Amino acid sequence: MTTTRAWTGVVLAALAGVPMGLGAGADQPAQARGGGGGRGGASAGRAQTGFQQAGGGFDRGSSRPTGGWSNRVSSPQARPSLDRPSASPGGFGGNGFNPTGRPSPGQFPANGAGIGANRPGTIPAARPGYGTGNLNGNRYANRPVNRNWTNTVNINNVNVRPGWARPGWGVARPWNTGWYGGWGSPPWGWWGARAAVWGIGSLATAAAINNAVNASIAAQTTYIVVPESDFQLLYGSVQPSGSSTINFAVSANGRTYQLSADCNAGLLNGADPASAAEAQLLNAACQVAFGNA
């Protein structure tokens, strides 16, 4: 009986054109379509994404960002410039980098201290033959006066107090005197041109030199200051070596030199004087040796 009913259902379904198995679940497609049918109203129930309030364009927001706000476009240090950056004290530029301890611009430490980490902190010593750097007038102490003056002597070995170097020394000199000087200008061949270059018209007079020697003898000093110079003539050292030539000692810039002169030819240490001061020295030594006094 049951088998007969089943076959009857199959035949009826084939005749009606209904797919087999749909009869029992006829309500399911309707429900599915109902869920899809709600698609037309989906906008009413669609989830909110947060973009509904956004504008239609790409404009920047009007609200200020957090984290700071400045009306300046950039700092002065960030602007391009051709100016060199000023160095901060004790370093290069503005970084304060100073590995060698160099002084700041416009500053120079005394005695050269702190010039470098590996350098001595004092000014280098004077070069050999040029003294210690002490000044004597416009010259360095111990600096050679003339390259032609090579014979330096120890002043303690110079006879600066001979028997004639006393009051009345003019007549006490034990050699021929009185022939030197007495002219308006020196008769030496080099005098005219060099005197013009030096800007002098004459040399110290006999009276000026004699008075200087008299004053030194009275003060018991052993030298006179040669006029218009820094030379100290040890007048007692003047000794004739010929009828018109002499040897003498002179102190200059911390040294004492043994020099020679030819009073007739006007030569100092075998050469023309190199300066007006040397010409004054030549004249003073010759006056002490052979001038009237």
Helices and strands as residue ranges (DSSP letters): H 2-16, H 27-37, G 38-41, H 42-45, G 76-78, G 110-112, E 135-136, E 139-140, G 155-157, H 169-172, H 191-198, H 206-218, E 224-225, E 232-240, E 245-252, E 255-262, E 267-268, H 276-290
